[in-house]
Amino acid sequence: MVPIEMGGGRRRHNMDVPSELESFRELTAPFLAPRKIALFVDSLRRSVLRVEMRPETFHRILHILMANSLEWLHGVRKPEIRIKATARGDFCDLAFSDNGPGIDPALAERVFEPLYSGREGGRGMGLTIARNIVIFHGGQIEVITDRRRRGANIRIVLPRRRSRATIHAS
């Protein structure tokens, strides 16, 4: 049986996370620069960090998270968005954060519910879609509410895919 991927594709692909994060940074730079929003991407460029997902699906998740951040960064001095990818054993840990007002810990779980929005005029579907995509790919998504960080902080954990050479070498 061939796995079906959300978004209409028929096959999943092993995708290099650092490369796709860099591609996303380059694609969004012309949009963010006039708004004076800094985007910082921190990932392992020299090591292997792959997940089983189509690049366009990964970009869709990042776009949803960025759209939410942009809505909350209005009026913030020196607005910034940070994306950090880290290898943690058999998982890819992706942290997406901004320096906006943040997410109230009491609402951390609700933000993923369909039709829930914390802002007036919001549709409340973006984070629901992101969660469904992440879960479909065997991962988890959560709001980080440890109070050590400012702004909104979302963590995505996806299973890593290792090349056959890496698997046989270990």
C-alpha positions as CSV (number, residue, x, y, z in Angstrom):
1,M,0.0,0.0,0.0
2,V,1.3,3.4,-0.9
3,P,1.1,6.0,1.9
4,I,-1.2,9.0,1.1
5,E,0.0,12.4,2.2
6,M,-2.2,15.3,3.2
7,G,-2.2,17.9,0.5
8,G,-3.0,15.5,-2.4
9,G,0.4,13.9,-2.9
10,R,0.8,10.2,-3.1
11,R,4.3,9.6,-1.7
12,R,6.2,10.9,1.2
13,H,9.7,12.1,0.8
14,N,12.7,12.2,3.0
15,M,13.3,15.9,3.4
16,D,16.3,17.7,4.8
17,V,15.1,20.1,7.5
18,P,18.0,22.6,7.5
19,S,17.8,23.0,3.8
20,E,14.0,23.6,3.9
21,L,14.3,26.0,6.7
22,E,16.9,28.0,4.7
23,S,14.6,27.9,1.7
24,F,11.7,29.2,3.8
25,R,13.9,32.0,5.2
26,E,14.8,33.0,1.7
27,L,11.2,32.8,0.4
28,T,9.9,35.0,3.3
29,A,12.7,37.6,3.4
30,P,11.1,39.9,0.8
31,F,7.8,39.8,2.7
32,L,9.3,40.3,6.2
33,A,12.0,43.0,5.3
34,P,9.6,45.9,4.6
35,R,7.8,45.1,7.8
36,K,11.1,45.2,9.7
37,I,10.5,41.7,11.1
38,A,13.7,39.7,11.7
39,L,13.7,36.0,11.0
40,F,16.4,33.9,12.7
41,V,16.9,30.3,11.6
42,D,19.1,28.0,13.7
43,S,19.7,24.5,12.4
44,L,22.3,21.9,12.0
45,R,23.7,22.6,8.5
46,R,26.5,20.1,8.6
47,S,24.7,17.1,10.0
48,V,21.8,15.0,8.7
49,L,18.4,16.0,10.0
50,R,15.7,14.5,7.8
51,V,12.0,13.9,8.3
52,E,9.5,12.0,6.1
53,M,7.4,14.8,4.7
54,R,7.0,16.6,1.4
55,P,8.8,20.0,1.5
56,E,5.6,21.9,0.5
57,T,3.8,20.3,3.5
58,F,6.6,21.4,5.8
59,H,6.4,24.9,4.4
60,R,2.7,24.9,5.0
61,I,3.2,24.3,8.7
62,L,5.8,27.0,8.9
63,H,3.5,29.4,6.9
64,I,0.7,28.8,9.4
65,L,2.9,29.4,12.4
66,M,4.4,32.6,10.7
67,A,0.9,33.9,9.8
68,N,-0.1,33.6,13.5
69,S,3.1,35.3,14.6
70,L,2.6,38.2,12.2
71,E,-0.9,38.8,13.5
72,W,0.4,39.2,17.1
73,L,3.6,41.2,16.2
74,H,1.8,44.4,15.3
75,G,3.1,47.2,17.5
76,V,6.0,45.2,19.0
77,R,9.3,47.0,19.0
78,K,11.9,45.0,17.1
79,P,9.6,42.2,16.1
80,E,11.3,38.8,15.5
81,I,10.6,35.2,14.7
82,R,13.0,32.4,15.6
83,I,13.0,28.9,14.2
84,K,15.4,26.3,15.7
85,A,15.8,22.7,14.6
86,T,17.6,20.2,16.8
87,A,18.3,16.5,16.5
88,R,17.2,14.7,19.7
89,G,17.9,11.0,19.2
90,D,15.3,9.6,16.8
91,F,13.4,12.9,16.6
92,C,13.7,16.3,15.1
93,D,12.7,19.0,17.6
94,L,11.5,22.2,15.9
95,A,11.0,25.3,18.1
96,F,9.1,28.2,16.5
97,S,8.9,31.4,18.6
98,D,8.2,35.1,18.3
99,N,8.5,38.0,20.7
100,G,4.9,39.0,20.7
101,P,2.5,39.0,23.6
102,G,2.6,35.2,23.8
103,I,-0.1,32.6,24.5
104,D,-1.8,32.5,27.8
105,P,-0.9,29.1,29.5
106,A,-4.6,28.6,30.3
107,L,-5.4,28.6,26.6
108,A,-2.4,26.5,25.4
109,E,-4.4,23.5,24.5
110,R,-7.4,25.4,23.1
111,V,-5.4,27.1,20.4
112,F,-5.3,23.8,18.5
113,E,-9.1,23.4,18.6
114,P,-11.1,24.0,15.4
115,L,-12.7,27.4,15.2
116,Y,-11.0,28.7,18.4
117,S,-9.2,32.1,17.9
118,G,-7.7,34.4,20.5
119,R,-8.1,37.4,18.2
120,E,-11.1,39.2,16.9
121,G,-11.8,38.2,13.3
122,G,-9.6,35.1,13.5
123,R,-10.9,31.9,11.9
124,G,-9.3,29.5,14.3
125,M,-8.3,26.9,11.7
126,G,-4.6,27.5,11.1
127,L,-3.2,25.7,14.2
128,T,-5.8,23.0,13.9
129,I,-4.5,22.3,10.3
130,A,-0.9,22.4,11.5
131,R,-1.6,20.0,14.3
132,N,-3.4,17.6,12.0
133,I,-0.5,17.6,9.5
134,V,2.1,17.0,12.3
135,I,0.0,14.2,13.8
136,F,-0.5,12.6,10.4
137,H,3.3,12.5,10.1
138,G,3.8,10.8,13.5
139,G,4.7,13.9,15.4
140,Q,3.5,16.1,18.2
141,I,2.9,19.8,18.5
142,E,2.5,21.8,21.7
143,V,2.6,25.3,23.1
144,I,5.6,25.7,25.4
145,T,4.4,27.4,28.6
146,D,7.4,27.2,30.9
147,R,7.3,31.0,31.6
148,R,11.0,31.3,30.8
149,R,10.4,32.5,27.3
150,R,8.7,35.6,26.1
151,G,6.2,35.6,23.2
152,A,4.5,32.6,21.6
153,N,6.6,29.4,21.6
154,I,5.5,26.3,19.8
155,R,7.4,23.0,19.7
156,I,7.0,20.4,17.0
157,V,8.5,17.0,17.3
158,L,8.8,14.8,14.2
159,P,10.3,11.3,13.8
160,R,13.7,11.5,12.1
161,R,14.4,9.6,9.0
162,R,18.0,8.3,8.7
163,S,19.6,7.3,5.4
164,R,20.3,3.6,4.9
165,A,24.0,4.2,5.2
166,T,23.5,5.8,8.6
167,I,21.3,3.0,9.8
168,H,23.8,0.3,8.7
169,A,26.8,2.2,10.2
170,S,25.3,2.3,13.7
